[in-house]
Amino acid sequence: MDPVWWKEAIVYQIYPYSFKDTTGSGIGDLNGIASKLSYLRDLGVDVVWLCPIYASPMKDMGYDISDYRAIHPDMGTMKDWEALVGQAHDLGLKVVMDLVVNHTSDQHAWFQQSRKGGAKKDWYIWKPAKCGKEPNNWGAIFGGSCWEWDEQVQEYYLHVFDVSQPDLNWENPVVREAVWDIMRFWLDKGCDGFRMDVINCISKEPGFPDVPVTDMEMEFQYGLLHRFNGPKVHEYLQEMNERVLRHYPHAFTVGETPGVDTPAKAIEYVKDAKELQMIFHFEHMFMDIAPGKKCFYHRNWKLTELKKILSTWTEYMQEHRGWDSLYIENHDQPRILGRWANDTTHRLESAKMLAIFHATGRGTVYLYQGQEMGMANPRHWTYKELRDLEEINFYEDEKRKRPEGADMNDVLAQIQVIGRDNARTPMQWDDSHSAGFTSGTPWIKVNEDFKTWNVKKQQRDSGSVLSFWKTLLKIRKEHPGLVYGYFKMLDRENEQVYAYTRTNDRHEYLVICSFSGEEVSWGCPAEQGELLLSNYSIEDGEAKDQMRLKAYEGRLYCRKI
């Protein structure tokens, strides 16, 4: 496989509202990001991905855009953005923007004009009532129906997400041209590419048919069927490449694609990078959620389930000239430590083991802010502390189902496990006021553990999670086999140990990760070679073919061929 820069890159996702505030407003800003670029370079980052920074009413934390060519005033100005990109480029960093073009805010001028009729009426998806009700039984991602009645228009408009996020009508070529113009605007200003939000939602099933009823208690059926992966999605993405991306050959592209649940579907998006370079699939993120339910319905899982998901994707992509995105945290997922390992008694060991697991796979590594120093979910949430629209809607829906004054602690406990606010607490820079994030009152609560878990403390500690990540990323950059090497899963049926090899023409790498909280005796089926990295000291006298793995132990070996 020929080397390509974006396959080797380390991508660091920033949630700007929670990264660093320089004004005392309690909201992170562009100048705060600029102040930490050297930190990111020293960590080993190559690409900085910014979650939305555009003008927005912030109903969905910036994923409801009211002006694609303006910066949200809470985060700065266009001059601040230009300065940030200039500084990043001077440091050898690329800057990727979030492209959110399945929907806009209902405050966008396009939608306001659409409501008045005329030329922009069909920029959005409007339908008349059907027998006096909604056009179909589709349920919105954030609750209720996908359709909202507009008194002025006397029709329903489609919103796959929140009522404040009307879907654009991609069937209209004028809409697509407007999107191409937005992309050119930012690329010409120095943006290095895009992470494309729910990009497979831009094509819906023609005729907007009802979906099967799978939940008899719900009038509107939750799910992705007919709303995602429509018949024209590939046509639109190929047009995007023809009209925009091929003129910017070094642009970075990754698409968020809920419902692309098999690698055979995914390869149509990424084969030879003719549409997108990579996608984000969600099969490993949905593994611990009850099938057909919203994310708050947790289920227990087995390690063999995770192995089956990830090995199936990796092996298929390997054989069909595709490329994976390696992520285990982002702004829409809770922190991974308590989800897949242990964020209490073995937090340090868990964070390091998961780092080895994450950064040695076949694909581009995506690191989410705070992951590099082992940030965890807060221990509890109150209703007043919630900020995420999805969480608040879930809480309110559950409250309506119960008698007045009923206890809601079980709902808050579900949110503590899986809610999106867990990933959006402020970055913990030091042990000062508000973790060094702001001199003011933060827009969302700071995790209570910031006194002991923060960047400043870990920078002084060679045994910290942060130091471990720096070493690990350096190793990945020095060993091309960890990027391009052939992947082979080992001991697939083992429920405690996740192990595999990566092999190129010079080296074989052995990756061993224990997901058990107890010591495990494991028969190693591969030769080991030199130990490159581990989160424990290896005991003298350990038999080569029978390892004694401690709780959440991770090891990385390299053997010359």
Secondary structure, DSSP 4 states (H G I P E B T S, - for coil): ----HHHHPEEEEE-GGGT--SSSSSS--HHHHHHTHHHHHHHT--EEEEPP-EE---TTTTSS-SEEEEE-TTT--HHHHHHHHHHHHHTT-EEEEEE--SB--TTSHHHHHHTT-GGGGGGB-EE--BTTB-SS-BBPTTSSBSEEEETTTTEEEE-SS-TT-PBB-TTSHHHHHHHHHHHHHHHHHT--EEEETTGGGSS--TT-PPPP---TT-SSB-S-TTTSS-TTHHHHHHHHHHHTGGGSTT-EEEEE-TT--SHHHHHHHHGGGSS-SEEE--TTTSTTB-TTS-TTSB----HHHHHHHHHHHHHHHHHTT---EE-S--TTS--SHHHHS-SSTTHHHHHHHHHHHHHTSSSEEEEETTGGGT----S---GGG---HHHHHHHHHHHHTS-TT---HHHHHHHHHH-GGGGTSPP---SSGGGGS-SS--SSPPPGGGGTS-HHHHHT-TTSHHHHHHHHHHHHHH-THHHHSEEEEE-TT-SSEEEEEEE-SSEEEEEEEE--SS-EEEE--S---EEEEESSPPPTT--TTEEEE-TT-EEEEEEE-
